[in-house]
Amino acid sequence: MPGSTDVASNDDLENRVRRLEMTVQSLLQTQPRNQQTADALPWWERIAGTFHGDEEYRQAMSIAASIRRDQKPEDESL
């Protein structure tokens, strides 16, 4: 079309920005409270102790240690 451009009109852009702002506001309202606070514990502190006394976890760590030992070079000075 002669004279047409691919540039969106200001009204279109304003409507898109308004919808984005509403979406962000909605997401912020549904986000769990503890994730919104700046002093929330880091994830690794929130899950600390989760596997305490778990036999499967102990076995998995034992197997992982065994694999690491098997892959360790004989002479570490190389």
N, CA, C and O atoms as a Tripos MOL2 file, in Angstrom:
@<TRIPOS>MOLECULE
protein
  312   311    78     0     0
PROTEIN
NO_CHARGES

@<TRIPOS>ATOM
      1 N           0.8350   -1.1810    0.0000 N.3       1 MET1
      2 CA          0.0000    0.0000    0.0000 C.3       1 MET1
      3 C           0.8760    1.2400    0.0000 C.2       1 MET1
      4 O           1.8030    1.3450    0.8040 O.2       1 MET1
      5 N           0.6050    2.1430   -0.8590 N.am      2 PRO2
      6 CA          1.3810    3.3730   -0.8720 C.3       2 PRO2
      7 C           1.1000    4.1950    0.3820 C.2       2 PRO2
      8 O          -0.0490    4.3580    0.7930 O.2       2 PRO2
      9 N           2.1730    4.7100    0.9790 N.am      3 GLY3
     10 CA          2.0130    5.5880    2.1260 C.3       3 GLY3
     11 C           1.8470    4.8760    3.4570 C.2       3 GLY3
     12 O           1.8590    5.5330    4.4980 O.2       3 GLY3
     13 N           1.6910    3.5390    3.4660 N.am      4 SER4
     14 CA          1.5250    2.8400    4.7470 C.3       4 SER4
     15 C           2.8910    2.5350    5.3390 C.2       4 SER4
     16 O           3.8770    2.3860    4.6170 O.2       4 SER4
     17 N           2.9340    2.4460    6.6490 N.am      5 THR5
     18 CA          4.1980    2.1310    7.3130 C.3       5 THR5
     19 C           3.9770    0.9710    8.2670 C.2       5 THR5
     20 O           2.8450    0.6320    8.6090 O.2       5 THR5
     21 N           5.0950    0.3620    8.6960 N.am      6 ASP6
     22 CA          5.0410   -0.7300    9.6610 C.3       6 ASP6
     23 C           5.0770   -0.2110   11.0890 C.2       6 ASP6
     24 O           5.0400   -1.0000   12.0330 O.2       6 ASP6
     25 N           5.1480    1.0860   11.2570 N.am      7 VAL7
     26 CA          5.2350    1.6780   12.5820 C.3       7 VAL7
     27 C           3.8420    1.7340   13.2010 C.2       7 VAL7
     28 O           2.8870    2.1940   12.5740 O.2       7 VAL7
     29 N           3.7410    1.2500   14.4590 N.am      8 ALA8
     30 CA          2.4580    1.2620   15.1520 C.3       8 ALA8
     31 C           2.1150    2.6900   15.5620 C.2       8 ALA8
     32 O           2.9990    3.5100   15.8130 O.2       8 ALA8
     33 N           0.8420    2.9640   15.6250 N.am      9 SER9
     34 CA          0.4150    4.2960   16.0440 C.3       9 SER9
     35 C           0.6400    4.4640   17.5370 C.2       9 SER9
     36 O           0.7880    3.4840   18.2670 O.2       9 SER9
     37 N           0.6640    5.7020   17.9790 N.am     10 ASN10
     38 CA          0.8370    5.9820   19.4020 C.3      10 ASN10
     39 C          -0.2600    5.3380   20.2250 C.2      10 ASN10
     40 O           0.0020    4.8290   21.3150 O.2      10 ASN10
     41 N          -1.4820    5.3510   19.7210 N.am     11 ASP11
     42 CA         -2.6000    4.7340   20.4500 C.3      11 ASP11
     43 C          -2.3730    3.2350   20.6170 C.2      11 ASP11
     44 O          -2.6230    2.6790   21.6870 O.2      11 ASP11
     45 N          -1.8960    2.5810   19.5530 N.am     12 ASP12
     46 CA         -1.6160    1.1470   19.6360 C.3      12 ASP12
     47 C          -0.5370    0.8680   20.6820 C.2      12 ASP12
     48 O          -0.6660   -0.0470   21.4960 O.2      12 ASP12
     49 N           0.5220    1.6650   20.6470 N.am     13 LEU13
     50 CA          1.6090    1.4740   21.6040 C.3      13 LEU13
     51 C           1.1400    1.7310   23.0370 C.2      13 LEU13
     52 O           1.4890    0.9830   23.9500 O.2      13 LEU13
     53 N           0.3640    2.7730   23.2300 N.am     14 GLU14
     54 CA         -0.1410    3.0870   24.5680 C.3      14 GLU14
     55 C          -1.0280    1.9520   25.0890 C.2      14 GLU14
     56 O          -0.9700    1.6080   26.2690 O.2      14 GLU14
     57 N          -1.8440    1.3770   24.2090 N.am     15 ASN15
     58 CA         -2.7060    0.2590   24.6160 C.3      15 ASN15
     59 C          -1.8720   -0.9680   24.9910 C.2      15 ASN15
     60 O          -2.1740   -1.6570   25.9660 O.2      15 ASN15
     61 N          -0.8320   -1.2320   24.2170 N.am     16 ARG16
     62 CA          0.0370   -2.3750   24.5210 C.3      16 ARG16
     63 C           0.7520   -2.1790   25.8520 C.2      16 ARG16
     64 O           0.8330   -3.1010   26.6630 O.2      16 ARG16
     65 N           1.2670   -0.9830   26.0700 N.am     17 VAL17
     66 CA          1.9500   -0.6970   27.3370 C.3      17 VAL17
     67 C           0.9750   -0.8240   28.4990 C.2      17 VAL17
     68 O           1.3270   -1.3860   29.5360 O.2      17 VAL17
     69 N          -0.2370   -0.3180   28.3460 N.am     18 ARG18
     70 CA         -1.2560   -0.4030   29.3980 C.3      18 ARG18
     71 C          -1.5570   -1.8700   29.7280 C.2      18 ARG18
     72 O          -1.6690   -2.2340   30.8980 O.2      18 ARG18
     73 N          -1.6880   -2.7110   28.6900 N.am     19 ARG19
     74 CA         -1.9540   -4.1430   28.9310 C.3      19 ARG19
     75 C          -0.7720   -4.8080   29.6330 C.2      19 ARG19
     76 O          -0.9610   -5.6230   30.5360 O.2      19 ARG19
     77 N           0.4420   -4.4620   29.2190 N.am     20 LEU20
     78 CA          1.6320   -5.0070   29.8740 C.3      20 LEU20
     79 C           1.6940   -4.5950   31.3420 C.2      20 LEU20
     80 O           2.0010   -5.4140   32.2090 O.2      20 LEU20
     81 N           1.4060   -3.3380   31.6160 N.am     21 GLU21
     82 CA          1.4170   -2.8710   33.0030 C.3      21 GLU21
     83 C           0.3790   -3.6110   33.8460 C.2      21 GLU21
     84 O           0.6440   -3.9550   34.9980 O.2      21 GLU21
     85 N          -0.7770   -3.8510   33.2850 N.am     22 MET22
     86 CA         -1.8200   -4.5830   34.0120 C.3      22 MET22
     87 C          -1.3870   -6.0270   34.2720 C.2      22 MET22
     88 O          -1.6380   -6.5760   35.3450 O.2      22 MET22
     89 N          -0.7390   -6.6330   33.2830 N.am     23 THR23
     90 CA         -0.2600   -8.0100   33.4350 C.3      23 THR23
     91 C           0.8050   -8.0900   34.5180 C.2      23 THR23
     92 O           0.7710   -8.9890   35.3580 O.2      23 THR23
     93 N           1.7450   -7.1590   34.5050 N.am     24 VAL24
     94 CA          2.7970   -7.1510   35.5240 C.3      24 VAL24
     95 C           2.1840   -6.9620   36.9060 C.2      24 VAL24
     96 O           2.5670   -7.6490   37.8530 O.2      24 VAL24
     97 N           1.2440   -6.0450   37.0280 N.am     25 GLN25
     98 CA          0.5860   -5.8090   38.3200 C.3      25 GLN25
     99 C          -0.1160   -7.0740   38.8030 C.2      25 GLN25
    100 O          -0.0520   -7.4090   39.9850 O.2      25 GLN25
    101 N          -0.7790   -7.7670   37.9000 N.am     26 SER26
    102 CA         -1.4610   -9.0090   38.2450 C.3      26 SER26
    103 C          -0.4680  -10.0700   38.7130 C.2      26 SER26
    104 O          -0.7200  -10.7670   39.6960 O.2      26 SER26
    105 N           0.6510  -10.1920   38.0190 N.am     27 LEU27
    106 CA          1.6790  -11.1590   38.4040 C.3      27 LEU27
    107 C           2.2630  -10.8310   39.7700 C.2      27 LEU27
    108 O           2.4980  -11.7300   40.5780 O.2      27 LEU27
    109 N           2.4970   -9.5530   40.0320 N.am     28 LEU28
    110 CA          3.0390   -9.1480   41.3280 C.3      28 LEU28
    111 C           2.0710   -9.4700   42.4620 C.2      28 LEU28
    112 O           2.4960   -9.8120   43.5660 O.2      28 LEU28
    113 N           0.7820   -9.3630   42.1920 N.am     29 GLN29
    114 CA         -0.2180   -9.6390   43.2310 C.3      29 GLN29
    115 C          -0.3610  -11.1240   43.5120 C.2      29 GLN29
    116 O          -0.7370  -11.5020   44.6210 O.2      29 GLN29
    117 N          -0.0700  -11.9760   42.5330 N.am     30 THR30
    118 CA         -0.2190  -13.4180   42.7280 C.3      30 THR30
    119 C           1.0720  -14.0810   43.1930 C.2      30 THR30
    120 O           1.0650  -15.2530   43.5680 O.2      30 THR30
    121 N           2.1760  -13.3450   43.1720 N.am     31 GLN31
    122 CA          3.4590  -13.8960   43.5900 C.3      31 GLN31
    123 C           3.4290  -14.1670   45.1000 C.2      31 GLN31
    124 O           2.9130  -13.3600   45.8730 O.2      31 GLN31
    125 N           3.9910  -15.3180   45.5100 N.am     32 PRO32
    126 CA          4.0150  -15.6080   46.9480 C.3      32 PRO32
    127 C           4.6840  -14.4890   47.7270 C.2      32 PRO32
    128 O           5.6670  -13.9000   47.2780 O.2      32 PRO32
    129 N           4.1420  -14.2090   48.8860 N.am     33 ARG33
    130 CA          4.5920  -13.0770   49.7030 C.3      33 ARG33
    131 C           6.0800  -13.1610   50.0510 C.2      33 ARG33
    132 O           6.7840  -12.1520   49.9990 O.2      33 ARG33
    133 N           6.5660  -14.3620   50.4070 N.am     34 ASN34
    134 CA          7.9600  -14.4670   50.8310 C.3      34 ASN34
    135 C           8.9410  -14.1790   49.6970 C.2      34 ASN34
    136 O          10.1060  -13.8860   49.9670 O.2      34 ASN34
    137 N           8.5150  -14.2530   48.4570 N.am     35 GLN35
    138 CA          9.4010  -13.9480   47.3390 C.3      35 GLN35
    139 C           9.4150  -12.4600   47.0360 C.2      35 GLN35
    140 O          10.2950  -11.9860   46.3170 O.2      35 GLN35
    141 N           8.4580  -11.7190   47.5710 N.am     36 GLN36
    142 CA          8.3890  -10.2910   47.2930 C.3      36 GLN36
    143 C           9.2640   -9.4840   48.2380 C.2      36 GLN36
    144 O           9.6440   -8.3610   47.9060 O.2      36 GLN36
    145 N           9.5890  -10.0120   49.3820 N.am     37 THR37
    146 CA         10.3480   -9.2410   50.3550 C.3      37 THR37
    147 C          11.8380   -9.3330   50.0760 C.2      37 THR37
    148 O          12.3460  -10.3840   49.6870 O.2      37 THR37
    149 N          12.5250   -8.2290   50.2790 N.am     38 ALA38
    150 CA         13.9610   -8.1820   50.0090 C.3      38 ALA38
    151 C          14.7420   -9.0420   50.9910 C.2      38 ALA38
    152 O          15.8420   -9.4960   50.6760 O.2      38 ALA38
    153 N          14.1840   -9.2730   52.1780 N.am     39 ASP39
    154 CA         14.9110  -10.0350   53.1850 C.3      39 ASP39
    155 C          14.5080  -11.5080   53.2000 C.2      39 ASP39
    156 O          14.7720  -12.2100   54.1770 O.2      39 ASP39
    157 N          13.8720  -11.9840   52.1270 N.am     40 ALA40
    158 CA         13.4960  -13.3990   52.0570 C.3      40 ALA40
    159 C          14.7610  -14.2510   52.0200 C.2      40 ALA40
    160 O          15.7750  -13.8510   51.4480 O.2      40 ALA40
    161 N          14.6890  -15.4170   52.6300 N.am     41 LEU41
    162 CA         15.8370  -16.3160   52.6420 C.3      41 LEU41
    163 C          16.1450  -16.8170   51.2380 C.2      41 LEU41
    164 O          15.2220  -17.0390   50.4540 O.2      41 LEU41
    165 N          17.4150  -16.9990   50.9000 N.am     42 PRO42
    166 CA         17.7550  -17.6010   49.6060 C.3      42 PRO42
    167 C          17.2310  -19.0370   49.5570 C.2      42 PRO42
    168 O          17.0290  -19.6630   50.5980 O.2      42 PRO42
    169 N          17.0160  -19.5490   48.3640 N.am     43 TRP43
    170 CA         16.4080  -20.8770   48.2010 C.3      43 TRP43
    171 C          17.2100  -21.9480   48.9160 C.2      43 TRP43
    172 O          16.6270  -22.8680   49.4910 O.2      43 TRP43
    173 N          18.5280  -21.8540   48.8940 N.am     44 TRP44
    174 CA         19.3380  -22.9120   49.4980 C.3      44 TRP44
    175 C          19.1750  -22.9320   51.0170 C.2      44 TRP44
    176 O          19.3640  -23.9740   51.6450 O.2      44 TRP44
    177 N          18.8280  -21.7920   51.6100 N.am     45 GLU45
    178 CA         18.5690  -21.7820   53.0460 C.3      45 GLU45
    179 C          17.1490  -22.2650   53.3510 C.2      45 GLU45
    180 O          16.9050  -22.8440   54.4090 O.2      45 GLU45
    181 N          16.2130  -22.0290   52.4250 N.am     46 ARG46
    182 CA         14.8340  -22.4960   52.6370 C.3      46 ARG46
    183 C          14.7390  -24.0100   52.5790 C.2      46 ARG46
    184 O          13.8810  -24.6000   53.2370 O.2      46 ARG46
    185 N          15.6290  -24.6650   51.7830 N.am     47 ILE47
    186 CA         15.5380  -26.1240   51.6690 C.3      47 ILE47
    187 C          16.5280  -26.8490   52.5630 C.2      47 ILE47
    188 O          16.5630  -28.0790   52.5810 O.2      47 ILE47
    189 N          17.3380  -26.0910   53.3120 N.am     48 ALA48
    190 CA         18.3420  -26.7110   54.1780 C.3      48 ALA48
    191 C          17.6750  -27.7080   55.1200 C.2      48 ALA48
    192 O          16.6650  -27.4000   55.7540 O.2      48 ALA48
    193 N          18.2420  -28.8870   55.2030 N.am     49 GLY49
    194 CA         17.7170  -29.9160   56.0940 C.3      49 GLY49
    195 C          16.6150  -30.7660   55.4920 C.2      49 GLY49
    196 O          16.1050  -31.6750   56.1480 O.2      49 GLY49
    197 N          16.2460  -30.4860   54.2670 N.am     50 THR50
    198 CA         15.1590  -31.2230   53.6200 C.3      50 THR50
    199 C          15.4400  -32.7170   53.5620 C.2      50 THR50
    200 O          14.5240  -33.5270   53.7030 O.2      50 THR50
    201 N          16.7050  -33.0870   53.3550 N.am     51 PHE51
    202 CA         17.0520  -34.4970   53.1770 C.3      51 PHE51
    203 C          17.6200  -35.1350   54.4450 C.2      51 PHE51
    204 O          18.1130  -36.2620   54.4010 O.2      51 PHE51
    205 N          17.5560  -34.4340   55.5570 N.am     52 HIS52
    206 CA         18.1000  -34.9670   56.8070 C.3      52 HIS52
    207 C          17.4480  -36.3160   57.1400 C.2      52 HIS52
    208 O          16.2270  -36.4160   57.2600 O.2      52 HIS52
    209 N          18.2780  -37.3370   57.2870 N.am     53 GLY53
    210 CA         17.7700  -38.6640   57.6330 C.3      53 GLY53
    211 C          17.1740  -39.4440   56.4750 C.2      53 GLY53
    212 O          16.6210  -40.5230   56.6870 O.2      53 GLY53
    213 N          17.2700  -38.9290   55.2580 N.am     54 ASP54
    214 CA         16.6880  -39.5920   54.0850 C.3      54 ASP54
    215 C          17.6780  -40.6280   53.5530 C.2      54 ASP54
    216 O          18.7610  -40.2720   53.0880 O.2      54 ASP54
    217 N          17.3120  -41.8940   53.6210 N.am     55 GLU55
    218 CA         18.2010  -42.9860   53.2110 C.3      55 GLU55
    219 C          18.5060  -42.9450   51.7150 C.2      55 GLU55
    220 O          19.6440  -43.2000   51.3210 O.2      55 GLU55
    221 N          17.5250  -42.6340   50.8780 N.am     56 GLU56
    222 CA         17.7750  -42.5550   49.4370 C.3      56 GLU56
    223 C          18.7790  -41.4480   49.1190 C.2      56 GLU56
    224 O          19.6360  -41.6180   48.2530 O.2      56 GLU56
    225 N          18.6770  -40.3290   49.8070 N.am     57 TYR57
    226 CA         19.6150  -39.2290   49.5940 C.3      57 TYR57
    227 C          21.0180  -39.6740   49.9990 C.2      57 TYR57
    228 O          21.9790  -39.4110   49.2750 O.2      57 TYR57
    229 N          21.1490  -40.3370   51.1310 N.am     58 ARG58
    230 CA         22.4470  -40.8160   51.5850 C.3      58 ARG58
    231 C          23.0470  -41.7660   50.5510 C.2      58 ARG58
    232 O          24.2340  -41.6750   50.2370 O.2      58 ARG58
    233 N          22.2260  -42.6770   50.0210 N.am     59 GLN59
    234 CA         22.7060  -43.6140   49.0090 C.3      59 GLN59
    235 C          23.1300  -42.8820   47.7380 C.2      59 GLN59
    236 O          24.1590  -43.2150   47.1480 O.2      59 GLN59
    237 N          22.3600  -41.9040   47.3150 N.am     60 ALA60
    238 CA         22.6980  -41.1410   46.1060 C.3      60 ALA60
    239 C          24.0230  -40.4160   46.2840 C.2      60 ALA60
    240 O          24.8430  -40.3980   45.3660 O.2      60 ALA60
    241 N          24.2440  -39.8190   47.4440 N.am     61 MET61
    242 CA         25.5060  -39.1210   47.7020 C.3      61 MET61
    243 C          26.6680  -40.0980   47.7630 C.2      61 MET61
    244 O          27.7770  -39.7680   47.3410 O.2      61 MET61
    245 N          26.4310  -41.2950   48.2830 N.am     62 SER62
    246 CA         27.4710  -42.3200   48.3410 C.3      62 SER62
    247 C          27.8480  -42.7720   46.9350 C.2      62 SER62
    248 O          29.0300  -42.9240   46.6260 O.2      62 SER62
    249 N          26.8660  -42.9840   46.0970 N.am     63 ILE63
    250 CA         27.1210  -43.3850   44.7080 C.3      63 ILE63
    251 C          27.8620  -42.2740   43.9670 C.2      63 ILE63
    252 O          28.8010  -42.5470   43.2200 O.2      63 ILE63
    253 N          27.4450  -41.0240   44.1710 N.am     64 ALA64
    254 CA         28.1070  -39.8930   43.5060 C.3      64 ALA64
    255 C          29.5670  -39.7940   43.9470 C.2      64 ALA64
    256 O          30.4430  -39.5390   43.1200 O.2      64 ALA64
    257 N          29.8390  -39.9920   45.2320 N.am     65 ALA65
    258 CA         31.2170  -39.9500   45.7300 C.3      65 ALA65
    259 C          32.0430  -41.0700   45.1090 C.2      65 ALA65
    260 O          33.2060  -40.8710   44.7570 O.2      65 ALA65
    261 N          31.4450  -42.2300   44.9800 N.am     66 SER66
    262 CA         32.1330  -43.3670   44.3720 C.3      66 SER66
    263 C          32.4840  -43.0680   42.9100 C.2      66 SER66
    264 O          33.5850  -43.3780   42.4570 O.2      66 SER66
    265 N          31.5640  -42.4790   42.1940 N.am     67 ILE67
    266 CA         31.8050  -42.1210   40.7900 C.3      67 ILE67
    267 C          32.9410  -41.1050   40.6990 C.2      67 ILE67
    268 O          33.8180  -41.2240   39.8440 O.2      67 ILE67
    269 N          32.9240  -40.1030   41.5880 N.am     68 ARG68
    270 CA         33.9930  -39.1010   41.5750 C.3      68 ARG68
    271 C          35.3440  -39.7530   41.8640 C.2      68 ARG68
    272 O          36.3400  -39.4250   41.2200 O.2      68 ARG68
    273 N          35.3850  -40.6740   42.8270 N.am     69 ARG69
    274 CA         36.6400  -41.3660   43.1380 C.3      69 ARG69
    275 C          37.1340  -42.1650   41.9340 C.2      69 ARG69
    276 O          38.3280  -42.1670   41.6360 O.2      69 ARG69
    277 N          36.2170  -42.8420   41.2410 N.am     70 ASP70
    278 CA         36.5950  -43.6460   40.0780 C.3      70 ASP70
    279 C          37.1050  -42.7850   38.9230 C.2      70 ASP70
    280 O          37.9220  -43.2470   38.1260 O.2      70 ASP70
    281 N          36.6450  -41.5660   38.8250 N.am     71 GLN71
    282 CA         37.0520  -40.6860   37.7320 C.3      71 GLN71
    283 C          38.2850  -39.8580   38.0790 C.2      71 GLN71
    284 O          38.8230  -39.1620   37.2170 O.2      71 GLN71
    285 N          38.7350  -39.9230   39.3140 N.am     72 LYS72
    286 CA         39.8890  -39.1490   39.7710 C.3      72 LYS72
    287 C          41.1650  -39.7330   39.1710 C.2      72 LYS72
    288 O          41.3650  -40.9470   39.2180 O.2      72 LYS72
    289 N          42.0330  -38.8860   38.6040 N.am     73 PRO73
    290 CA         43.2820  -39.3910   38.0400 C.3      73 PRO73
    291 C          44.1720  -39.9860   39.1310 C.2      73 PRO73
    292 O          44.1300  -39.5630   40.2860 O.2      73 PRO73
    293 N          44.9680  -40.9660   38.7440 N.am     74 GLU74
    294 CA         45.8770  -41.6180   39.6940 C.3      74 GLU74
    295 C          46.8810  -40.6260   40.2620 C.2      74 GLU74
    296 O          47.0960  -40.5750   41.4730 O.2      74 GLU74
    297 N          47.5020  -39.8290   39.3720 N.am     75 ASP75
    298 CA         48.5200  -38.8860   39.8060 C.3      75 ASP75
    299 C          47.9520  -37.4820   39.6750 C.2      75 ASP75
    300 O          47.8060  -36.9700   38.5660 O.2      75 ASP75
    301 N          47.6360  -36.8660   40.7870 N.am     76 GLU76
    302 CA         47.0150  -35.5280   40.7770 C.3      76 GLU76
    303 C          48.0110  -34.4230   40.4350 C.2      76 GLU76
    304 O          47.6030  -33.2780   40.2380 O.2      76 GLU76
    305 N          49.3010  -34.7330   40.3580 N.am     77 SER77
    306 CA         50.2960  -33.6950   40.0620 C.3      77 SER77
    307 C          50.3400  -33.3330   38.5890 C.2      77 SER77
    308 O          51.0490  -32.4010   38.2080 O.2      77 SER77
    309 N          49.6010  -34.0460   37.7560 N.am     78 LEU78
    310 CA         49.5940  -33.7600   36.3020 C.3      78 LEU78
    311 C          48.8230  -32.5420   35.9660 C.2      78 LEU78
    312 O          48.7270  -32.1750   34.7950 O.2      78 LEU78
@<TRIPOS>BOND
     1     1     2 1
     2     2     3 1
     3     3     4 2
     4     3     5 am
     5     5     6 1
     6     6     7 1
     7     7     8 2
     8     7     9 am
     9     9    10 1
    10    10    11 1
    11    11    12 2
    12    11    13 am
    13    13    14 1
    14    14    15 1
    15    15    16 2
    16    15    17 am
    17    17    18 1
    18    18    19 1
    19    19    20 2
    20    19    21 am
    21    21    22 1
    22    22    23 1
    23    23    24 2
    24    23    25 am
    25    25    26 1
    26    26    27 1
    27    27    28 2
    28    27    29 am
    29    29    30 1
    30    30    31 1
    31    31    32 2
    32    31    33 am
    33    33    34 1
    34    34    35 1
    35    35    36 2
    36    35    37 am
    37    37    38 1
    38    38    39 1
    39    39    40 2
    40    39    41 am
    41    41    42 1
    42    42    43 1
    43    43    44 2
    44    43    45 am
    45    45    46 1
    46    46    47 1
    47    47    48 2
    48    47    49 am
    49    49    50 1
    50    50    51 1
    51    51    52 2
    52    51    53 am
    53    53    54 1
    54    54    55 1
    55    55    56 2
    56    55    57 am
    57    57    58 1
    58    58    59 1
    59    59    60 2
    60    59    61 am
    61    61    62 1
    62    62    63 1
    63    63    64 2
    64    63    65 am
    65    65    66 1
    66    66    67 1
    67    67    68 2
    68    67    69 am
    69    69    70 1
    70    70    71 1
    71    71    72 2
    72    71    73 am
    73    73    74 1
    74    74    75 1
    75    75    76 2
    76    75    77 am
    77    77    78 1
    78    78    79 1
    79    79    80 2
    80    79    81 am
    81    81    82 1
    82    82    83 1
    83    83    84 2
    84    83    85 am
    85    85    86 1
    86    86    87 1
    87    87    88 2
    88    87    89 am
    89    89    90 1
    90    90    91 1
    91    91    92 2
    92    91    93 am
    93    93    94 1
    94    94    95 1
    95    95    96 2
    96    95    97 am
    97    97    98 1
    98    98    99 1
    99    99   100 2
   100    99   101 am
   101   101   102 1
   102   102   103 1
   103   103   104 2
   104   103   105 am
   105   105   106 1
   106   106   107 1
   107   107   108 2
   108   107   109 am
   109   109   110 1
   110   110   111 1
   111   111   112 2
   112   111   113 am
   113   113   114 1
   114   114   115 1
   115   115   116 2
   116   115   117 am
   117   117   118 1
   118   118   119 1
   119   119   120 2
   120   119   121 am
   121   121   122 1
   122   122   123 1
   123   123   124 2
   124   123   125 am
   125   125   126 1
   126   126   127 1
   127   127   128 2
   128   127   129 am
   129   129   130 1
   130   130   131 1
   131   131   132 2
   132   131   133 am
   133   133   134 1
   134   134   135 1
   135   135   136 2
   136   135   137 am
   137   137   138 1
   138   138   139 1
   139   139   140 2
   140   139   141 am
   141   141   142 1
   142   142   143 1
   143   143   144 2
   144   143   145 am
   145   145   146 1
   146   146   147 1
   147   147   148 2
   148   147   149 am
   149   149   150 1
   150   150   151 1
   151   151   152 2
   152   151   153 am
   153   153   154 1
   154   154   155 1
   155   155   156 2
   156   155   157 am
   157   157   158 1
   158   158   159 1
   159   159   160 2
   160   159   161 am
   161   161   162 1
   162   162   163 1
   163   163   164 2
   164   163   165 am
   165   165   166 1
   166   166   167 1
   167   167   168 2
   168   167   169 am
   169   169   170 1
   170   170   171 1
   171   171   172 2
   172   171   173 am
   173   173   174 1
   174   174   175 1
   175   175   176 2
   176   175   177 am
   177   177   178 1
   178   178   179 1
   179   179   180 2
   180   179   181 am
   181   181   182 1
   182   182   183 1
   183   183   184 2
   184   183   185 am
   185   185   186 1
   186   186   187 1
   187   187   188 2
   188   187   189 am
   189   189   190 1
   190   190   191 1
   191   191   192 2
   192   191   193 am
   193   193   194 1
   194   194   195 1
   195   195   196 2
   196   195   197 am
   197   197   198 1
   198   198   199 1
   199   199   200 2
   200   199   201 am
   201   201   202 1
   202   202   203 1
   203   203   204 2
   204   203   205 am
   205   205   206 1
   206   206   207 1
   207   207   208 2
   208   207   209 am
   209   209   210 1
   210   210   211 1
   211   211   212 2
   212   211   213 am
   213   213   214 1
   214   214   215 1
   215   215   216 2
   216   215   217 am
   217   217   218 1
   218   218   219 1
   219   219   220 2
   220   219   221 am
   221   221   222 1
   222   222   223 1
   223   223   224 2
   224   223   225 am
   225   225   226 1
   226   226   227 1
   227   227   228 2
   228   227   229 am
   229   229   230 1
   230   230   231 1
   231   231   232 2
   232   231   233 am
   233   233   234 1
   234   234   235 1
   235   235   236 2
   236   235   237 am
   237   237   238 1
   238   238   239 1
   239   239   240 2
   240   239   241 am
   241   241   242 1
   242   242   243 1
   243   243   244 2
   244   243   245 am
   245   245   246 1
   246   246   247 1
   247   247   248 2
   248   247   249 am
   249   249   250 1
   250   250   251 1
   251   251   252 2
   252   251   253 am
   253   253   254 1
   254   254   255 1
   255   255   256 2
   256   255   257 am
   257   257   258 1
   258   258   259 1
   259   259   260 2
   260   259   261 am
   261   261   262 1
   262   262   263 1
   263   263   264 2
   264   263   265 am
   265   265   266 1
   266   266   267 1
   267   267   268 2
   268   267   269 am
   269   269   270 1
   270   270   271 1
   271   271   272 2
   272   271   273 am
   273   273   274 1
   274   274   275 1
   275   275   276 2
   276   275   277 am
   277   277   278 1
   278   278   279 1
   279   279   280 2
   280   279   281 am
   281   281   282 1
   282   282   283 1
   283   283   284 2
   284   283   285 am
   285   285   286 1
   286   286   287 1
   287   287   288 2
   288   287   289 am
   289   289   290 1
   290   290   291 1
   291   291   292 2
   292   291   293 am
   293   293   294 1
   294   294   295 1
   295   295   296 2
   296   295   297 am
   297   297   298 1
   298   298   299 1
   299   299   300 2
   300   299   301 am
   301   301   302 1
   302   302   303 1
   303   303   304 2
   304   303   305 am
   305   305   306 1
   306   306   307 1
   307   307   308 2
   308   307   309 am
   309   309   310 1
   310   310   311 1
   311   311   312 2
@<TRIPOS>SUBSTRUCTURE
     1 MET1         2 RESIDUE 1 A MET
     2 PRO2         6 RESIDUE 1 A PRO
     3 GLY3        10 RESIDUE 1 A GLY
     4 SER4        14 RESIDUE 1 A SER
     5 THR5        18 RESIDUE 1 A THR
     6 ASP6        22 RESIDUE 1 A ASP
     7 VAL7        26 RESIDUE 1 A VAL
     8 ALA8        30 RESIDUE 1 A ALA
     9 SER9        34 RESIDUE 1 A SER
    10 ASN10       38 RESIDUE 1 A ASN
    11 ASP11       42 RESIDUE 1 A ASP
    12 ASP12       46 RESIDUE 1 A ASP
    13 LEU13       50 RESIDUE 1 A LEU
    14 GLU14       54 RESIDUE 1 A GLU
    15 ASN15       58 RESIDUE 1 A ASN
    16 ARG16       62 RESIDUE 1 A ARG
    17 VAL17       66 RESIDUE 1 A VAL
    18 ARG18       70 RESIDUE 1 A ARG
    19 ARG19       74 RESIDUE 1 A ARG
    20 LEU20       78 RESIDUE 1 A LEU
    21 GLU21       82 RESIDUE 1 A GLU
    22 MET22       86 RESIDUE 1 A MET
    23 THR23       90 RESIDUE 1 A THR
    24 VAL24       94 RESIDUE 1 A VAL
    25 GLN25       98 RESIDUE 1 A GLN
    26 SER26      102 RESIDUE 1 A SER
    27 LEU27      106 RESIDUE 1 A LEU
    28 LEU28      110 RESIDUE 1 A LEU
    29 GLN29      114 RESIDUE 1 A GLN
    30 THR30      118 RESIDUE 1 A THR
    31 GLN31      122 RESIDUE 1 A GLN
    32 PRO32      126 RESIDUE 1 A PRO
    33 ARG33      130 RESIDUE 1 A ARG
    34 ASN34      134 RESIDUE 1 A ASN
    35 GLN35      138 RESIDUE 1 A GLN
    36 GLN36      142 RESIDUE 1 A GLN
    37 THR37      146 RESIDUE 1 A THR
    38 ALA38      150 RESIDUE 1 A ALA
    39 ASP39      154 RESIDUE 1 A ASP
    40 ALA40      158 RESIDUE 1 A ALA
    41 LEU41      162 RESIDUE 1 A LEU
    42 PRO42      166 RESIDUE 1 A PRO
    43 TRP43      170 RESIDUE 1 A TRP
    44 TRP44      174 RESIDUE 1 A TRP
    45 GLU45      178 RESIDUE 1 A GLU
    46 ARG46      182 RESIDUE 1 A ARG
    47 ILE47      186 RESIDUE 1 A ILE
    48 ALA48      190 RESIDUE 1 A ALA
    49 GLY49      194 RESIDUE 1 A GLY
    50 THR50      198 RESIDUE 1 A THR
    51 PHE51      202 RESIDUE 1 A PHE
    52 HIS52      206 RESIDUE 1 A HIS
    53 GLY53      210 RESIDUE 1 A GLY
    54 ASP54      214 RESIDUE 1 A ASP
    55 GLU55      218 RESIDUE 1 A GLU
    56 GLU56      222 RESIDUE 1 A GLU
    57 TYR57      226 RESIDUE 1 A TYR
    58 ARG58      230 RESIDUE 1 A ARG
    59 GLN59      234 RESIDUE 1 A GLN
    60 ALA60      238 RESIDUE 1 A ALA
    61 MET61      242 RESIDUE 1 A MET
    62 SER62      246 RESIDUE 1 A SER
    63 ILE63      250 RESIDUE 1 A ILE
    64 ALA64      254 RESIDUE 1 A ALA
    65 ALA65      258 RESIDUE 1 A ALA
    66 SER66      262 RESIDUE 1 A SER
    67 ILE67      266 RESIDUE 1 A ILE
    68 ARG68      270 RESIDUE 1 A ARG
    69 ARG69      274 RESIDUE 1 A ARG
    70 ASP70      278 RESIDUE 1 A ASP
    71 GLN71      282 RESIDUE 1 A GLN
    72 LYS72      286 RESIDUE 1 A LYS
    73 PRO73      290 RESIDUE 1 A PRO
    74 GLU74      294 RESIDUE 1 A GLU
    75 ASP75      298 RESIDUE 1 A ASP
    76 GLU76      302 RESIDUE 1 A GLU
    77 SER77      306 RESIDUE 1 A SER
    78 LEU78      310 RESIDUE 1 A LEU
